Amino acid sequence: MKWTTLLSILLLLCATAFPDVRLPEILSDGMLLQRNVEIPVWGIAEPGEKIAVHFAGQSRNGTAGTDGRFLITLSPLEASNVSREMVVAGKNVIRIKDVLVGDVWLCSGQSNMDFCLDAGTRKREERLAANYPEIRLFYVRRAHAFTPQFHTKSAWKRCENWHAAVFSAVGYFFGRELYRALGIPIGLIDASYGGTPIEPWFSREKYEATPAIRERQNALKGGDKGNRGAALGYADPAFDDSSWETITLPRTGTSDPLMKTEGEFWLRKHLDIPADWNGNLDRIELGLIFGIDTVYLHGVPIASTGYDAPFYWERLHTYRNLPKGIAPQGKTVLALRIFGKNMTGWKQMLLQRYDDKIPRKKIDLSGEWKFKRVYTLPPEEANHDHYTTQPTALYNAMIAPLQPYPIKGAIWYQGESNAVRAKEYPLLFRCMVEDWREKWKCGTFPVYFVQLPGYIHGVNWEEFRLVQSTIPTLVPNTDLIVTIDIGDPKEIHPPWKLPFGVRLANLALAKTYGREIPCKGPVFQRAERTGNTVTLHFETSAGLRSRTPGKLMGFEIAGRDGRFHPVKAEIRGNRILLTPSTQHPVSIRYAWGRVPACDLVDNNHLPAGPFLCNIKE
C-alpha cells in the first residue's frame, strides 16, 4: 500500500474518531432569537476544535475548550420576520433554517401554566384560529434530573393549529396579545410541569448560597440510603442465596409491585457463559425497571442507570458498548441492585454476544430469579411524583438546557403546591428569580406572575394570595395580576385561560414596553380611623366603582377580639369609607376566603386584590 493512501486512511480514521459538533435543541430550525442583545451560540465539540458561526452577515470564530464546550457570541440584531439560516461549522456543518428575530418569553410554573389550549374552553375555535407563523413555540419536554442537562429533546414549532393546541393556553394567549400589539415576531418557551412546588425550579448553587433553605437539599437524592447489598456480598457469585425468595421474570401483566414503597432490592440469576464468547458481551436487555440500577457480572459492576438518566423511574434498561473481557467462561451470577419500587421486564430479557466469527448467540434471562428486599422506606420518606418535587430537579432538566439562550422576560403561574407553606414562599420566589437572572445573564428581566384565583377547595389560599401580593416590593421588576374575579370556584384549573393571558400581556405591554394601557386595578395603600369611621386609601388612575350596582361587598372588620364581621362600605372618590359597628376596630380585610364575594373594581373593570391590614389612628 502506498504511503499516501495509508496517510489518507489514517486521516479519515482520525476525523471520525471524535463526535461531531452538537448543539442544544433550543438552537434548532425555526428558532426565534432575542432582539437587541448579544446572541450566544454554544455546544459541544472535540476539545480544541475550531468552530465558526455565520448569521445575518456576521461571522464569528471560537475554539472548544478542554471539556469540549464552546460559546461564540453574535452582535445584537434588530427584530426581523425574514426567514434566515444560521451556519455552525466545525468538522461537520450544522445549518439552522427559518430563523427569526424578535422577543422571547419564558412561560413556566405548574399545571395551570402547563394546561394546554386544546384542554380549555372554545378549544376548537381557538385551535382553528391559531395561525401565527411569526410566533414560534418551544415546548420543553417534561423531565427531571439531578445534574444540569444539555439536551431537552424538544423542537421549535410555528404557532399553527395543532402546534398551538398542545401548547400552554396562558402562554399562547399572552404571546398572541404581544404579537398583535407589537407587530414583531414572538418566541414562547413553555417549561412547566403539573403538581410541582417552586423548589425544583432553581439551581443547586442557589440553594447552597441561601442558608435559610439549604437544609432542603437533604432530599436531593430522595430516600436512597446507599448500596447496602454490595457490602453484604450480594454481588458475589459465591454468595448463598438459597434462602431468598424465588420470582419469575418478566412479570408482564401484573400490577403487584415488588416493594410496597421505594427501597433497595436485589435480584440474582445463575448463568453458564459459553467458552466461545471469549469473555465478551455485547448487549444486556433487562426490561422495564422502576428505579435506578447497578448490574454486576461475576461480582464486578459492569453497567448502571442513575438519577441523571431521563425518566429513569420507568424505562427500559438496555446496555450496549460494554467493556471487553467482562464475561467469565462457565458458571457465574448476574446480580442487579435496584433502588426503586418494581421491575416487570418487557417481552425479552437476555444477554447477547455477536461478531463475525461466531453465530449470534444469546442467553435467555427469563424465568426464575432470586429476590431479596434489603430495606423499604416508610411512606413519609418515599419520594412522590417521581422526584419532580425535589429541589433543583426541574431546573436541571427543563431550565438549565435553555441557558444562556436570551429571553425578554418570564411569566409564572404556580403556587397551588406551595400554598400550605405560604410564609416561606417570598424567599423561595426571590431565590428562583435571582437564580434565573444570574444564569441567563440577561440583566434584571421582568417576571410577571398570577395571583391565585378563587377555588372552593383551595386550602390556605387566602394567606397565600396575601403573601404573593408582597413579592413585587421584595423582588425588583416583578409584578402580579389579580385573578380573584376570573377563576372557576369548582375547578383548580380554570378552563377559560384567555383573561389570564390578556392580563399578563397587558402588564408586560405597560411595564416592559411602555404602552399606555390599563394593567392594574385599584391597589390598597393604607387604612386610617377617625372617630368611628375608617378610611381606606387606594392607588388608582381609573377611579373606584362596584361591579355590582348599589352594593360593595367583601369588606370585613375586627375588634380587639380578632373576630371579623362584614362592614358597610361606601365609595368616596379614590377612597372607601367604612362605618363599623365594632367598638375599637383594629383590623380590616377584603376579599378574604377561598371564593370571596367581592366586587371592587376600577372604571376599566380591573379588580382590587385581597388585602389584610391593621388600622392606624
Buried (B, 14 or more C-beta within 10 A) or exposed (E): EEEEEEEEEEEEEEEEEBEBBBBBBBBBBBBBBBBEBBBBBBBBBBBEBBBBBBBBEEEBEBEBEEEBEBEBBBEEBEBBEEEBEBEBBBBEEBEBEBBBBBBBBBBBBBBBBBBBBBBBEEBEEBBEEBEBBBBBBBBBBBBBBBEBBBBBEBBBBBBBEEBBBBBBBBBBBBBBBBBEBBEBBBBBBBBBBBEBBBBBBBBBBBBEBBEEBEEBBEBBBBBBBEBEBBEEEBBBBEBEBEEBEEBEBBBEEEEEBBBEBBBBBBBBBEBEBEEEBBEBBBBBBBBBBBBBBBBBBBBEBBBBBBBBBBEBBBBEBEBEEBEEEBBBEEEBBBBBBBBBBBBBBBEEBBBBBBEEEEEEBBBEBBEEBBBBBBBBBEEEBBBEBBBBBBBBBBBBBBBBBBBBBBBBBBBBBBBBBBBEBBEBBBEBBBBBBBBBBBBBEBEEBBBBBBBBBBBBEBEBBBBBBBBBBEBBEEBEBBBBBBBBBBBBEEEBBBEBBBBBBBBBBBBBBBBBBEEEBBBBBBBBBEBEBEEEEBBBBBEBEBBBBBBEEEEBBBBBBBBEEEEBEEBEBEBEEBBBEBEBEBEEBBBBBBBBBBBBEBBBBBEBEBBBBBBBBEBEE
